[in-house]
Amino acid sequence: MIVIMSSDVIPDGPEVKQVLENVASYEGLMAQVHVVQGTTRALTEIYLIGQTLQVPDKPLSEFPGVERVVRISEKYKLIGRHQGEMGPLEMQYNGVDFEQGSFHVMAGLCAVDSQKHVEATFKALSQYGQVTTRMGAYKPRTSPYDFQGLGQECLPYVFELAGKHGIKMIAMEVLRDAHVEEIQRALELAGKPTGVMLQIGTRNAQNFELLKTAGQQQEFPVLVKRGMGITLEETLNACEYVAIQGNRRIVICLRGVKTHLGDPHRNFADFAHVPVVKRLTRLPVCVDPSHAIGRKEPAPDGITDMAHASAQGVIAGCEMLLVDVHPDPVRALCDGPQALLIEELPAFLEDCAIVREAYEKRCRLARKSMDAEERAETLVPRKARLAGSGRRQGSKNGRSHVRT
């Protein structure tokens, strides 16, 4: 059960205390107070965990400062929409808005390999109006002999160059608690010229202690990637691990699942789950076509597999694309063959804009159809009443004599 307070109620205010005192009278019930910071306002929500069936909606719904009471219907209590009763989570970080309905392309280096390549990438992104990117400092690899990333030694110049070129947010994978601390420390020393979104990679999607660490810190938003071999429900519960620790600035990322059925692509793309995640949860959805597809060969229409997969995610309504770009893929130390060239970036961004516009047109058409259905539902009962009245007044051969 979720008790949503009015926007003018503060977490330690008397209205919240009254709800907590009432809840304390029930056995086996625990209450957690969370503040949801949106782009325009902050909301205080009280989560009741335990045997909530014993708690009636009243008098809670009638207490001062209570906006409404929501019965939880999904397993993921904090991130769930609960049959549409909970709206999407809005978040703003370092001047960038993330919510269901926004759209960002986070193009960048899968793994930082040199200062020269970082600057060339940031310069290009800035030139094309992009303020978000991806940069891997810590890289988990299948083989222990492969490049593992430069680690904290690259953080100072990555952050400095991001500030120089107006990059506001960098998606950066972390593998253990110490990496979060290293990023925090490096950002502080650099004077916070940019921001970081902590990325929980596919290999750590069920590293529950790391998920808890990401949730316990309140500074950075968190990007949780779907595990390469786990169900969607397990991935949503991974996001719930982050949320229950207090941080609900979460983006869920679909990046394909590991199966031979995806051949010849790197993974089997799961982008059809974009609308499913948006229906079940309050979270923005990201797709990672680079790691799902891993190929850039063009189809007969001249469009590459990676671009086609990106479009599939965008047309399905994703809020973010996570894409590999590299100024010199031949010299990249990680996933070079799948990376876009800097020269290919403007056409890719234009293609994304075309597909995004098509998605927005589809949304307008859907809303128009829904409005028409609602109008029809209000008219049908009236016509039925008039027709029934006509039959009672007298009809011939089943035809009404009453004009409508």
VEXDREN-2710 file (C-alpha; in Angstrom, 1 decimal):
% VEXDREN-2710
k/r/px/py/pz
1/MET/0.0/0.0/0.0
2/ILE/1.3/3.5/-0.9
3/VAL/0.1/6.7/0.8
4/ILE/0.7/9.6/-1.4
5/MET/0.9/13.0/0.3
6/SER/0.0/16.4/-1.2
7/SER/2.8/18.3/-2.8
8/ASP/3.0/20.9/0.1
9/VAL/3.6/18.2/2.7
10/ILE/7.2/17.8/3.9
11/PRO/8.7/14.4/5.0
12/ASP/8.9/15.3/8.7
13/GLY/5.7/17.3/8.8
14/PRO/2.8/16.6/11.2
15/GLU/0.7/15.1/8.4
16/VAL/3.3/12.4/7.8
17/LYS/3.7/11.8/11.5
18/GLN/-0.1/11.2/11.9
19/VAL/0.0/8.6/9.1
20/LEU/3.0/6.8/10.7
21/GLU/1.3/6.8/14.1
22/ASN/-1.8/5.2/12.7
23/VAL/0.3/2.6/10.8
24/ALA/2.2/1.7/14.0
25/SER/-1.0/0.4/15.6
26/TYR/-1.0/-2.6/13.1
27/GLU/1.2/-5.6/13.8
28/GLY/3.7/-6.9/11.2
29/LEU/3.6/-3.6/9.2
30/MET/6.6/-1.5/8.3
31/ALA/6.5/2.1/6.9
32/GLN/9.1/3.7/4.7
33/VAL/9.0/7.4/3.9
34/HIS/10.4/8.3/0.4
35/VAL/10.7/11.7/-1.3
36/VAL/10.2/11.6/-5.1
37/GLN/11.9/14.6/-6.6
38/GLY/10.4/15.5/-10.0
39/THR/11.3/18.2/-12.4
40/THR/8.8/20.6/-11.0
41/ARG/7.8/19.4/-7.5
42/ALA/8.7/16.9/-4.8
43/LEU/6.2/14.4/-3.5
44/THR/6.3/12.5/-0.2
45/GLU/5.2/8.9/-0.4
46/ILE/4.8/6.5/2.5
47/TYR/5.2/2.8/1.6
48/LEU/3.5/0.3/3.9
49/ILE/5.2/-3.1/3.7
50/GLY/3.8/-6.3/5.2
51/GLN/0.2/-7.5/5.8
52/THR/-1.5/-4.5/4.3
53/LEU/-4.8/-6.3/3.8
54/GLN/-5.6/-5.5/7.5
55/VAL/-5.3/-1.8/6.8
56/PRO/-8.5/-0.2/5.5
57/ASP/-8.2/2.7/3.0
58/LYS/-10.1/4.8/5.5
59/PRO/-9.2/6.7/7.7
60/LEU/-5.8/7.0/5.9
61/SER/-7.3/8.5/2.8
62/GLU/-9.2/11.1/4.9
63/PHE/-6.1/12.3/6.9
64/PRO/-5.0/15.8/6.4
65/GLY/-2.4/16.1/3.7
66/VAL/-3.1/12.7/2.1
67/GLU/-3.7/13.0/-1.7
68/ARG/-4.7/9.3/-2.2
69/VAL/-4.1/5.8/-1.1
70/VAL/-2.9/3.2/-3.7
71/ARG/-3.2/-0.6/-3.3
72/ILE/-0.1/-2.3/-4.6
73/SER/-0.8/-4.7/-7.4
74/GLU/2.7/-5.6/-8.8
75/LYS/5.6/-7.4/-7.2
76/TYR/7.8/-4.3/-7.8
77/LYS/6.3/-2.0/-5.2
78/LEU/8.3/1.2/-5.7
79/ILE/8.8/1.3/-9.4
80/GLY/5.4/-0.2/-10.4
81/ARG/2.5/1.7/-12.0
82/HIS/0.0/-0.5/-10.1
83/GLN/-2.8/-0.6/-12.7
84/GLY/-2.1/2.9/-13.8
85/GLU/-2.7/4.5/-10.4
86/MET/0.9/5.7/-10.2
87/GLY/2.3/8.2/-12.7
88/PRO/5.8/8.1/-14.2
89/LEU/8.8/9.0/-12.1
90/GLU/10.2/12.4/-13.2
91/MET/13.8/13.2/-12.6
92/GLN/16.2/16.0/-13.3
93/TYR/20.0/15.8/-12.9
94/ASN/22.5/18.4/-13.8
95/GLY/20.0/20.2/-16.0
96/VAL/18.9/17.0/-17.9
97/ASP/15.4/15.7/-17.6
98/PHE/14.7/12.0/-17.6
99/GLU/11.1/10.7/-17.6
100/GLN/8.7/8.7/-19.7
101/GLY/8.2/10.9/-22.7
102/SER/11.7/12.5/-22.9
103/PHE/14.4/11.4/-25.4
104/HIS/18.2/11.4/-25.3
105/VAL/21.0/9.8/-27.3
106/MET/23.9/8.8/-25.2
107/ALA/26.6/8.2/-27.8
108/GLY/30.2/7.7/-26.8
109/LEU/33.2/5.4/-26.2
110/CYS/32.3/1.9/-24.9
111/ALA/35.7/2.1/-23.2
112/VAL/38.0/5.1/-22.7
113/ASP/41.3/4.2/-24.4
114/SER/43.0/7.6/-24.8
115/GLN/42.6/11.3/-24.0
116/LYS/42.8/12.1/-27.7
117/HIS/39.8/9.8/-28.5
118/VAL/37.8/11.2/-25.6
119/GLU/38.2/14.8/-26.7
120/ALA/37.5/14.0/-30.4
121/THR/34.2/12.3/-29.3
122/PHE/33.1/15.1/-27.0
123/LYS/33.9/17.7/-29.6
124/ALA/31.8/16.0/-32.1
125/LEU/28.9/15.5/-29.7
126/SER/28.9/19.2/-28.8
127/GLN/29.0/20.1/-32.5
128/TYR/25.8/18.1/-33.0
129/GLY/24.0/19.5/-30.0
130/GLN/24.4/16.5/-27.7
131/VAL/24.8/16.9/-24.0
132/THR/24.8/13.2/-22.9
133/THR/27.3/10.5/-23.6
134/ARG/28.7/7.1/-22.4
135/MET/32.3/6.6/-21.3
136/GLY/33.6/3.3/-19.9
137/ALA/36.4/3.6/-17.4
138/TYR/35.8/0.2/-15.8
139/LYS/35.2/-2.7/-18.2
140/PRO/34.2/-6.2/-17.3
141/ARG/35.4/-8.6/-20.0
142/THR/34.8/-12.3/-20.7
143/SER/38.5/-13.0/-21.0
144/PRO/40.9/-11.9/-18.3
145/TYR/43.4/-11.1/-21.0
146/ASP/41.3/-8.5/-22.7
147/PHE/41.5/-4.7/-22.0
148/GLN/39.8/-4.0/-18.7
149/GLY/39.5/-0.2/-18.9
150/LEU/41.8/2.6/-17.7
151/GLY/40.0/2.9/-14.4
152/GLN/40.3/5.9/-12.2
153/GLU/43.4/7.2/-13.9
154/CYS/41.2/8.5/-16.8
155/LEU/38.5/10.1/-14.7
156/PRO/40.2/13.5/-14.3
157/TYR/40.6/14.2/-18.0
158/VAL/37.2/12.7/-18.9
159/PHE/35.4/15.0/-16.5
160/GLU/37.5/18.0/-17.4
161/LEU/36.9/17.5/-21.2
162/ALA/33.2/16.9/-20.6
163/GLY/33.0/20.3/-18.9
164/LYS/35.0/22.0/-21.7
165/HIS/32.6/20.7/-24.4
166/GLY/29.3/21.2/-22.5
167/ILE/28.6/17.5/-21.8
168/LYS/26.2/17.4/-18.8
169/MET/25.9/13.6/-18.2
170/ILE/28.1/10.6/-18.7
171/ALA/26.8/7.0/-18.3
172/MET/29.7/5.2/-16.6
173/GLU/29.7/1.5/-15.6
174/VAL/30.7/0.6/-12.0
175/LEU/31.7/-2.9/-11.0
176/ARG/32.1/-2.5/-7.2
177/ASP/31.5/-0.1/-4.4
178/ALA/35.0/1.4/-4.6
179/HIS/34.3/2.6/-8.2
180/VAL/31.4/4.8/-6.9
181/GLU/33.7/6.4/-4.4
182/GLU/36.4/7.0/-7.0
183/ILE/33.9/8.7/-9.3
184/GLN/32.6/10.9/-6.5
185/ARG/36.1/11.9/-5.5
186/ALA/37.3/12.6/-9.0
187/LEU/34.2/14.7/-9.7
188/GLU/34.8/16.7/-6.5
189/LEU/38.5/17.4/-7.4
190/ALA/37.5/18.4/-10.9
191/GLY/35.0/20.9/-9.5
192/LYS/31.9/19.0/-10.8
193/PRO/32.2/20.2/-14.4
194/THR/29.7/17.4/-15.5
195/GLY/27.5/14.7/-14.1
196/VAL/27.5/10.9/-14.0
197/MET/24.9/8.3/-14.4
198/LEU/26.0/5.1/-12.7
199/GLN/25.6/2.1/-15.0
200/ILE/24.9/-1.4/-13.6
201/GLY/26.1/-3.6/-16.5
202/THR/24.5/-6.8/-17.7
203/ARG/26.9/-9.0/-15.8
204/ASN/26.0/-7.3/-12.5
205/ALA/22.3/-7.2/-13.0
206/GLN/21.9/-9.6/-10.1
207/ASN/24.8/-8.4/-8.0
208/PHE/22.5/-7.4/-5.2
209/GLU/25.1/-5.8/-3.0
210/LEU/26.2/-3.5/-5.9
211/LEU/22.5/-2.7/-6.6
212/LYS/22.1/-1.7/-3.0
213/THR/25.1/0.5/-3.1
214/ALA/23.8/2.3/-6.1
215/GLY/20.5/2.8/-4.3
216/GLN/22.0/4.0/-1.1
217/GLN/23.9/7.0/-2.7
218/GLN/21.6/9.9/-3.6
219/GLU/24.0/11.9/-5.8
220/PHE/23.9/10.0/-9.1
221/PRO/21.0/8.5/-11.1
222/VAL/21.3/4.8/-12.0
223/LEU/21.1/3.0/-15.3
224/VAL/20.3/-0.7/-14.8
225/LYS/20.9/-3.0/-17.7
226/ARG/18.9/-6.1/-18.3
227/GLY/21.0/-9.2/-17.5
228/MET/21.9/-11.1/-20.7
229/GLY/20.2/-14.3/-19.5
230/ILE/17.5/-13.3/-17.0
231/THR/13.8/-12.6/-17.4
232/LEU/12.3/-9.2/-17.6
233/GLU/10.7/-9.7/-14.2
234/GLU/14.1/-10.4/-12.7
235/THR/15.4/-7.2/-14.3
236/LEU/12.6/-5.2/-12.9
237/ASN/13.3/-6.6/-9.4
238/ALA/16.9/-5.5/-9.9
239/CYS/15.6/-2.0/-10.3
240/GLU/13.5/-2.5/-7.2
241/TYR/16.7/-3.3/-5.3
242/VAL/18.0/0.2/-6.2
243/ALA/14.7/1.9/-5.4
244/ILE/14.1/0.4/-2.0
245/GLN/17.4/1.8/-0.8
246/GLY/16.1/5.3/-1.5
247/ASN/17.3/6.3/-4.9
248/ARG/14.5/6.2/-7.5
249/ARG/16.3/8.1/-10.2
250/ILE/16.5/4.9/-12.3
251/VAL/16.5/4.2/-16.0
252/ILE/16.1/0.6/-17.1
253/CYS/18.1/-0.5/-20.2
254/LEU/17.2/-3.3/-22.6
255/ARG/20.3/-4.6/-24.4
256/GLY/19.3/-7.9/-25.9
257/VAL/19.4/-11.4/-24.3
258/LYS/22.0/-14.1/-24.8
259/THR/20.6/-16.9/-27.1
260/HIS/21.8/-18.6/-30.3
261/LEU/18.4/-17.5/-31.7
262/GLY/19.8/-14.1/-32.1
263/ASP/22.6/-15.2/-34.6
264/PRO/24.1/-13.6/-36.6
265/HIS/23.6/-10.7/-34.2
266/ARG/25.5/-10.5/-30.9
267/ASN/22.3/-10.9/-28.9
268/PHE/18.6/-11.3/-29.5
269/ALA/17.1/-7.8/-29.4
270/ASP/14.3/-7.4/-26.7
271/PHE/13.2/-4.0/-27.8
272/ALA/9.6/-5.1/-28.1
273/HIS/9.6/-5.0/-24.3
274/VAL/9.9/-1.2/-24.3
275/PRO/6.1/-0.6/-24.1
276/VAL/5.7/-3.4/-21.6
277/VAL/8.2/-1.9/-19.2
278/LYS/6.5/1.5/-19.6
279/ARG/3.1/-0.1/-18.9
280/LEU/4.3/-2.0/-15.8
281/THR/6.7/0.6/-14.3
282/ARG/7.2/4.3/-13.8
283/LEU/10.7/4.2/-15.2
284/PRO/12.2/5.7/-18.4
285/VAL/13.4/3.0/-20.8
286/CYS/16.8/2.9/-22.6
287/VAL/17.8/0.5/-25.4
288/ASP/21.4/-0.4/-26.3
289/PRO/21.5/-1.4/-30.0
290/SER/25.3/-1.5/-30.1
291/HIS/25.6/-4.4/-27.7
292/ALA/22.3/-6.1/-28.8
293/ILE/23.3/-6.2/-32.5
294/GLY/27.1/-5.7/-32.7
295/ARG/27.1/-5.4/-36.5
296/LYS/27.1/-2.4/-38.9
297/GLU/26.6/-4.2/-42.2
298/PRO/24.0/-2.4/-44.4
299/ALA/20.8/-4.1/-45.6
300/PRO/19.8/-3.8/-49.3
301/ASP/18.0/-0.6/-48.4
302/GLY/21.3/0.9/-47.3
303/ILE/20.5/1.1/-43.6
304/THR/22.7/-0.9/-41.2
305/ASP/21.4/-3.5/-38.8
306/MET/22.4/-1.3/-35.9
307/ALA/20.5/1.7/-37.3
308/HIS/17.4/-0.5/-37.9
309/ALA/17.5/-1.9/-34.4
310/SER/17.9/1.7/-33.0
311/ALA/14.8/2.7/-34.9
312/GLN/12.9/-0.2/-33.5
313/GLY/13.6/1.0/-30.0
314/VAL/12.7/4.6/-30.8
315/ILE/9.5/3.7/-32.6
316/ALA/8.5/1.6/-29.6
317/GLY/8.9/4.7/-27.4
318/CYS/12.2/4.4/-25.6
319/GLU/13.5/7.5/-23.8
320/MET/17.2/6.9/-24.4
321/LEU/19.6/5.3/-26.8
322/LEU/23.0/4.0/-25.6
323/VAL/25.3/3.9/-28.6
324/ASP/29.0/3.2/-29.2
325/VAL/30.8/5.9/-31.2
326/HIS/34.6/6.0/-31.8
327/PRO/36.8/8.4/-33.8
328/ASP/39.1/5.5/-34.8
329/PRO/37.3/2.1/-34.3
330/VAL/40.3/0.2/-35.8
331/ARG/42.4/1.3/-32.8
332/ALA/39.6/0.9/-30.2
333/LEU/40.5/-1.4/-27.4
334/CYS/36.9/-2.6/-26.9
335/ASP/34.1/-3.3/-29.3
336/GLY/35.5/-1.2/-32.2
337/PRO/33.8/-3.0/-35.1
338/GLN/30.3/-2.1/-33.8
339/ALA/31.0/1.6/-33.1
340/LEU/29.7/4.4/-35.3
341/LEU/32.3/6.6/-36.9
342/ILE/32.3/10.3/-35.9
343/GLU/31.4/11.0/-39.6
344/GLU/28.4/8.7/-39.3
345/LEU/27.0/10.4/-36.2
346/PRO/25.0/13.3/-37.8
347/ALA/23.1/10.9/-40.2
348/PHE/22.4/8.6/-37.3
349/LEU/21.0/11.5/-35.2
350/GLU/18.9/12.7/-38.1
351/ASP/17.5/9.2/-38.6
352/CYS/16.7/9.0/-34.8
353/ALA/14.9/12.4/-35.1
354/ILE/12.8/11.1/-38.1
355/VAL/11.8/7.9/-36.2
356/ARG/11.0/9.9/-33.0
357/GLU/8.8/12.2/-34.9
358/ALA/6.9/9.2/-36.3
359/TYR/6.5/7.8/-32.8
360/GLU/5.1/11.1/-31.6
361/LYS/2.6/11.2/-34.5
362/ARG/1.5/7.6/-33.6
363/CYS/1.0/8.8/-30.0
364/ARG/-1.2/11.7/-31.2
365/LEU/-3.2/9.3/-33.4
366/ALA/-3.7/6.9/-30.5
367/ARG/-4.9/9.8/-28.2
368/LYS/-7.3/10.9/-30.9
369/SER/-8.7/7.4/-31.2
370/MET/-9.1/7.1/-27.4
371/ASP/-10.8/10.5/-27.3
372/ALA/-13.2/9.4/-30.0
373/GLU/-14.0/6.2/-28.1
374/GLU/-14.7/8.1/-24.9
375/ARG/-17.0/10.4/-26.7
376/ALA/-18.8/7.4/-28.2
377/GLU/-19.2/5.8/-24.8
378/THR/-21.0/9.0/-23.5
379/LEU/-23.3/9.2/-26.6
380/VAL/-24.4/5.5/-26.8
381/PRO/-26.3/5.5/-23.5
382/ARG/-28.2/8.6/-24.5
383/LYS/-29.1/7.3/-27.9
384/ALA/-30.2/4.0/-26.3
385/ARG/-32.5/5.9/-23.9
386/LEU/-34.1/7.9/-26.7
387/ALA/-34.6/4.8/-28.8
388/GLY/-36.2/3.0/-25.9
389/SER/-38.4/5.9/-25.2
390/GLY/-39.6/5.9/-28.8
391/ARG/-40.5/2.2/-28.7
392/ARG/-42.6/2.9/-25.5
393/GLN/-44.4/5.8/-27.2
394/GLY/-45.3/3.6/-30.1
395/SER/-43.5/2.1/-33.0
396/LYS/-44.4/0.4/-36.3
397/ASN/-42.5/-2.5/-37.6
398/GLY/-39.8/-1.8/-35.0
399/ARG/-39.2/1.8/-36.3
400/SER/-39.3/4.6/-33.9
401/HIS/-41.4/7.7/-34.6
402/VAL/-39.2/9.9/-32.4
403/ARG/-36.6/12.1/-34.1
404/THR/-33.2/12.1/-32.5
END
